């Protein structure tokens, strides 16, 4: 069942035109590293055998990359599998989710029969996360989900703030989603992946498929204290990461040139797209940090769903953010793509606004 995520290709094709441009899913516009294709073709016949049930080689390599032991790592069928595994294994009574954010945090808690407490971030604070002790006044809270950088708003929380919060609440397990951290400038100021194995109440979840451009293969991993990993592995499904996905992940992580090229490319295109959207009367983009831009619509007669519908007529898909808790129908998100694609989006937005002849509304 489709839950309203980005990247719903069938919906785009059904409503759009041939050659549709997908700005709804935030995937590296450069695609996947070339060596991924080579490795998959070379090892294709390995699908005759079961995959490595423990992902042992991949876990060891990831551990080397992030400075942790393989006993502190679990590889999953995308990061989403891991979000569901965590509460299923740790059984929290209550969990906090800071909204608006990735909807699967809430779904994962509900599936494990945990009560969900939604702390909605304030629009007047530009949806920035601010730590307050009263978030934890309910002593039955045993888990917190936090996305950094946050999806869809793109807001970042500094490493020191997160670590102070974790240390002040040792009885609460903090799950930090760093799916988009590789796109961030100076990630060392924000990422706490390296700390995860040292602290008994911290789990950091990372995605490989967004930055390395193969979401169809589904690969993600988490880093946590070895005792937490051991407990979670008791509840993990076997063989959830297929053979080709494991080969692809290894090949991608080895390609340092692709990593550097992608970061430089995204940084430049992100700034270009942000500035262009900011210059369109009627849209207010939030300063981006990853490979997507969160945008507010400042027009009376335009909603995010209407804008999505109109853009689909031009073969362009955006992420309507009206179904995020804490947002309304004045917000949408676009991925950062190639210069040609970004220019097409900009020109189409301007064309639509000219057709509508809409008046900007006052934002108080």
Rosetta blueprint (number, residue, H / E / L):
1 X L
2 X L
3 X L
4 X L
5 X L
6 X L
7 X L
8 X L
9 X H
10 X H
11 X H
12 X H
13 X H
14 X H
15 X H
16 X L
17 X L
18 X L
19 X L
20 X L
21 X E
22 X E
23 X L
24 X L
25 X L
26 X L
27 X L
28 X L
29 X L
30 X L
31 X L
32 X L
33 X L
34 X H
35 X H
36 X H
37 X H
38 X H
39 X H
40 X H
41 X H
42 X H
43 X L
44 X H
45 X H
46 X H
47 X H
48 X H
49 X L
50 X L
51 X L
52 X L
53 X L
54 X L
55 X L
56 X H
57 X H
58 X H
59 X H
60 X H
61 X H
62 X H
63 X H
64 X H
65 X H
66 X H
67 X L
68 X L
69 X L
70 X H
71 X H
72 X H
73 X E
74 X E
75 X E
76 X E
77 X L
78 X H
79 X H
80 X H
81 X H
82 X H
83 X H
84 X H
85 X H
86 X H
87 X H
88 X H
89 X H
90 X H
91 X L
92 X L
93 X L
94 X E
95 X E
96 X E
97 X E
98 X E
99 X E
100 X L
101 X L
102 X L
103 X L
104 X H
105 X H
106 X H
107 X H
108 X H
109 X H
110 X H
111 X H
112 X L
113 X L
114 X L
115 X E
116 X E
117 X E
118 X E
119 X E
120 X E
121 X L
122 X L
123 X H
124 X H
125 X H
126 X L
127 X L
128 X L
129 X L
130 X L
131 X L
132 X L
133 X H
134 X H
135 X H
136 X H
137 X L
138 X L
139 X L
140 X L
141 X E
142 X E
143 X E
144 X E
145 X E
146 X E
147 X E
148 X L
149 X L
150 X L
151 X L
152 X L
153 X L
154 X L
155 X L
156 X L
157 X L
158 X L
159 X H
160 X H
161 X H
162 X H
163 X H
164 X H
165 X H
166 X H
167 X H
168 X H
169 X L
170 X L
171 X L
172 X L
173 X E
174 X E
175 X E
176 X E
177 X E
178 X L
179 X L
180 X L
181 X H
182 X H
183 X H
184 X L
185 X L
186 X L
187 X H
188 X H
189 X H
190 X L
191 X L
192 X L
193 X H
194 X H
195 X H
196 X H
197 X L
198 X L
199 X L
200 X L
201 X L
202 X E
203 X E
204 X E
205 X E
206 X E
207 X E
208 X L
209 X L
210 X L
211 X L
212 X L
213 X L
214 X L
215 X L
216 X L
217 X L
218 X L
219 X L
220 X E
221 X E
222 X E
223 X E
224 X E
225 X L
226 X H
227 X H
228 X H
229 X H
230 X H
231 X H
232 X H
233 X H
234 X L
235 X L
236 X L
237 X L
238 X L
239 X L
240 X L
241 X L
242 X L
243 X H
244 X H
245 X H
246 X H
247 X H
248 X H
249 X H
250 X H
251 X H
252 X H
253 X H
254 X H
255 X L
256 X H
257 X H
258 X H
259 X H
260 X H
261 X H
262 X H
263 X H
264 X H
265 X H
266 X H
267 X H
268 X H
269 X H
270 X H
271 X H
272 X H
273 X H
274 X H
275 X H
276 X H
277 X H
278 X H
279 X L
280 X L
281 X L
282 X L
283 X E
284 X E
285 X E
286 X L
287 X L
288 X L
289 X L
290 X L
291 X L
292 X E
293 X E
294 X E
295 X E
296 X E
297 X E
298 X L
299 X E
300 X L
301 X L
302 X L
303 X L
304 X H
305 X H
306 X H
307 X H
308 X H
309 X H
310 X H
311 X H
312 X H
313 X L
314 X L
315 X L
316 X E
317 X E
318 X L
319 X E
320 X E
321 X L
322 X L
323 X L
324 X L
325 X L
326 X L
327 X L
328 X L
329 X L
330 X L
331 X E
332 X E
333 X E
334 X E
335 X E
336 X L
337 X L
338 X L
339 X H
340 X H
341 X H
342 X H
343 X H
344 X H
345 X H
346 X H
347 X H
348 X H
349 X H
350 X H
351 X H
352 X H
353 X H
354 X H
355 X H
356 X H
357 X L
358 X L
359 X L
360 X E
361 X L
362 X L
363 X L
364 X L
